[in-house]
Amino acid sequence: MPFIRFYFLVLLFSIQLQSQAKKYTIHTVAFYNFENFYDSVDDPITNDDEWTPNGAQQWTEEKYQQKVKNLARVISEIGTPENTNAPTIIGGSEIENRGVLEDLIKDPKLLPYDFGIVHFDSPDRRGIDVALLYQKKYFRPTSFSSIPLIIYKKAIDKKEEQNDVLNDSIEIMKINKNRVFTRDQLLVSGFLEGEEIHIIVNHWPSRSGGEKASSQFREAAAQLNRKIIDSLQQINPKAKILTMGDLNDGPLNKSIKTVLEAKTKKAEVSDLGLFNPFEEMANKGMGTIAYRDSWSIFDQIIMTKPFLDSDFSNYKFWKAGIFNPPYLIQTTGQYKGYPLRHSQNEVGFSDHFPVYIYLVKEVR
């Protein structure tokens, strides 16, 4: 018996050593709503008058440069301390143009990472877009496209027309007096250190007019999102797909729970299904944005099943998080505890906290 006990202890110690000896490559993938990331120059084409020196926000060049520095600091730190490297891939929203992104990646905190940019101008009336930043050292885009979300105030159920848009067989900028002009959905495909992944960056229609009245627009955005995912899975059923963004809905809303059918438990995800790690956080009362002292997780990163396998010989999902260090939080006043956003007295960061996931692969 003593010999058996001794042998068992040796075996257990050996297994522990082997486990400890395993090494992993880790990449952070993130999303951040930059909130009103405008330059200080008036663009006659877009509705940016508020964000100019003479506008309501008195948005000067000095304030703009401070905003750039603030965002650069956040991006450089998302995902620490588990990963000391800045996010390899980060989706962003509320971006005025490519120029502000060029200024951002040239900031001293981000310049060493050599970020590339994927950006398209979208038809949003505020002139704000979505975009993707990526570290060129690790991720190589092979294709990218901006897919418009065509929705209408009175007749939203235009499935045939939406399908035509996906097939590029009609004019995507069709003029219609009832159309709600909103952000496009950005699809980027490429290789993360040799592994093909697909990323969809979203900023779904807002809750303007009320959650219930506007929910149909976000459900339409989810339908478009699902069509994009389906089209990729038709080509490769095991496609690794991440859909991320400010969805203006929480994990339990119809757009995500019913239309996308995103699951909260890995075991519930079908072969072509989706997993949402942020639903569990929402159930715990966590949030990325606050309104009337109520927290919601509008910012999410959702993934297909191939990211969930237990075989870490290629990149798999490890865990997710909300990045909310103390410097991103308002410490005084009516909005104490909320994300520290811009005010007349202070150039803040954003009214959203960024979210992130880790992708890891065992080094063999």
N, C-alpha and C positions, 0 to 999 in steps of 0.2 A: 504493500500500500504506500509506504513512504516513497518508493521508487516511482510508482505511477504518479503520485502527487508532484514529485520533482520533475518528471518528464512533462507533465501538463504545464507546469509553470515555465519551463524552458520553451515549450512550444508557443505559449501565449506571449512570452517576451519576444520571441522571434517574429511573430506576426505583427506585434506592435512596432518593432524596429522596421520591418518591411513597409508598414503603413506610413511611418514617419519619413521614410526615405523617398516616398513618392514626391515628384515635383510636377507642378502644373504651370502652364502658360495661361495668363489671365488677361482679358480685355474688358474694359468698361464700355457699355453702350448706353447712351443717355438721351433724354429729351428735356428741353427747357423752353418754356414760353418766355421770350425776352421782353415782353410787354412794351409796346410802343417804341420799338427800336428804330426811331427816325433820326435822320441827320437834321441839320438846322436850315437846310436850303429848301425853299419853296418849290415844289414840283407842280407845275400848272395842270398836269394830267390827273393827279390824284388829290384826294381830299386830305391834305396834310397841313392845312393852314394853322391848325391848333399848335402844331409842333414846329413853329418858326419863331424867330426872335420877337416878332410883333404879335404872335398868336397868344391864345389864352394861357398856354404853358410857359410863355416867355423862354422858349427853348433856344438858348444861345449855343454858340460853338463850344464854349467852355463847358456848359452842362452836357452837351453831347459827348465830348471827350471824356468826361467823368463817367458817363454811362458806359462807354466802351471799356474803360478800366475796370468798372465794377463787374461787367459781364465776363471779362477775361479772367478776373480772379475766380469767379464761381466755376467757370468751365475748367480751369486748371486744377481745381480741387475736388470736383465731383468724383465720388467713388473712393476717396481716401478714408481710412488708412489701409484698407485691404489691398488696394492697388495704388502705388505711388505715381503711376503714369496717368496723365489726363485721359479722358475718354478717347478711345480709338475712333468711335463714331458718335456723333451727337446731332440729333434732329432739333430744329428750332422753328419757332413761329413768331408772328407779329414782327416781321422784318420788312422794312420799307423797300430795300433794293440790294443789289449785289454790292454796291459801294460800301454800305455799312458793314457788311461781312468782311470785305477786304480790309477795312480799318481794324476790325476785331481780331482777325488772325495775325495782323502785324503788331499787335500789342506785345510788349516785351515778355509778358507771362505766357503767351501762346506761340510766339514766333519760333522757339526751339522745336516745337512739335510738327512744324511744316504741314499745316492743315490745307487740304483742298476744299473746294466749294462746289456743290451742285445746287443751282438756284434757277427758278423761272419766275417771271412776273406773272401774277395771277390777276383775275378780273375783279378782285375784292374792291369795293367802293372806297374803303379806307386806304387802299394802296398797300396792304400788308400781305406778305407771302410766307410760305414755308420754305425750308432749305435744309441741306445736309452738309455738315462739316465732317471731314475724315482725315485721319493721319495717313499721309501717302506711303509711309514706311510699311504700314500693315494692311491697308485696304486699297484695292484697285477696282474702281468702277468700270464696268464693261458696257452698261447701257443705263439710260435714265430718261424718264418721260414725265410730263405733267398732264395728269388726267383730270379734266374739268368735271365738277359736280354741277349738273344742270337741274335746278329745282325751280319751282314756280309757286307763287303765293296762293294761287287758286287751284291749280291743277298739277299737283306734285307727282301723281302716278303716271309718269311718262316712261314706262319701262322700255318700250321699243326704241324710243329716241335715245335713252341712256345707253342701251346696248349698241346702237349705231355709233355713239361717241367713242365707245371702247374700241370699235372696229375701224375708227378713223374714216367712216364712210359718209359723214355729213359735216357741214361747216360747224366747228365747235363753238364758234362765237355767234351763234344765231341770235338775232335781236328779237326780244320779246318783252313787251311792257310789263309782264307779270313775273319775269325772271328775277330770282334772288341771286345777285352776284356775290359769290363767296370764294373761299380759297380752293385752289385745285388740290388734288392729292398727288404727292410726289412719289414716284416709284424709282428706286435705284437698285440695280442688280450689280453684283461684283464679287470679288474674291477676298476673303479675310484669310490672309496667309495660306492661300491655295484652296480654301473651301468656299464654295459658292453660297452666298446668302442674298436674300432680297429684303429690302427695307421700304416700307411705305410711311411717309411722313404726312401727318394730318393736322388740320385745325378745323374741326367741324363747326357748323353754324352755331351762333351764340343762342342764349336764352332770351334774347330781346323779345319783348311782348309776352313773356311768361314761359315757364318750363313746359306747361301742357300745350299751349298754342304753338310753340316752336319745335316740339319733339318730333313732329313729322319730318322736319328738315334733317335732323340728326339721324333719324332712321333711314332716310334716303342716303345720307353719307355712309352709313353702315352697309347699306345694300351695295353701293358702289365699291366699298372696301372689300366686301365679300366676293364681288365679281372679279376684282383684281386678283385676290387670293386664289379663287377657283381657276382662273386662267393660268396661273403659274403652276397649280397642282395638276392641271390637265397635262401639262408638259412633263412635269416630274412630281409624282404623288408624294415623294419624300423631300420636296423642296423645303429648305429652311427659310422661313419667312417671319419677319418682325414687322408688326404694324404699331406705330407709336404716334403719340401726339396729345394735344389738348383737345379732348373729345367733347368737352362741355356737357358731358354726361358722366355719371359715376358707374362703377362696375355692375351695379344692380339695375340700371336703367334698361329699358326695352331695346334701345339701339345696340347695346353691347351683349346683354343677357339673352335676348330673343333673336335679334337679327344676326349678330355675329356668332351667337351661341358659345360664347367664351366660358370656359369652365374654371372653377376655383381649385379643383383637385386634379392632380396629374392623372390619377387612375381613371377619371371620368372622360378624358380626352380621347376622341375617336381618331382613327388614322388620318383623317383629313380635318380634324377639329382644331380648336384653339384653346390655349391656356392663358389665364390672366392672373399673374401673381399678386396683383394689386387689390383683388377682391378681398382677400384675407385681411389685408391692412385696413381696408374700408370697414370691414366688420369689427375691427378693433377700435374704430373711431379716429384713425389717423387721417391726415388730409394733405393736399397740396395747395388748396385755396380755401379761404374762409369768407363767409358772407353771413352777416347778422349773427355772429358767434357760432355759426354752424360750419363744420369742416366737410369738404368733399374731396374726392380724388378724381379730378377731371383729367389729370395727366397720367397716362398709362403706357406700358409697353406690353403688347400681347404677342404670343408666338405660336407657331405650329408645333405639332408633336415631335418631329425629328430633333428638336432641341432638348427633349425631355428624357431621352434614353439614358440608361445608366452606364453605357460604354463611353468612357471619356477619351477614347483614342482620337476623337475629333471634337470640335467645339460644342459644348453643351451648356445649358442654363445651370447656374449654380444658385444664385439668390438675387433678390431685388431689394431696392431701398428708395427712400425719399431723402434727398440731401437738404437738410435744414439746420446748418450750424448756427450758433447764436448771432453771428453778424448779419444773417439774412432775416432776422426777426425784429419787428418793431418792439421797442422796450418801454415806450411811454405813450400816454394819451389814450384816446378812444379806441384805437386799433392795436393796443398793446397785445403782443402775442401773434399778430398777423404777419404775413410776409412783408418785408420792408420795401415798399414801393416808392415811386417818385412823388414828391410833394413840392409845393412852392418853396419850401425852406430847405429841402434836401433832395439830392439826386440819389434815388434808391436803386434797387435791383429789379424786382419784378413782383407782381401780385401773386405769382405762382412759385412754389418750390420745384426744383428740377427732380426728375426721377431717373433711375438707372437700374441696369441689370449687369451681372457679371457672366461672361462666357468663359469657360475654362476648358483646357485640354491637357491631358496627362503627357508629360515629356518622357519619351521612352528611348 
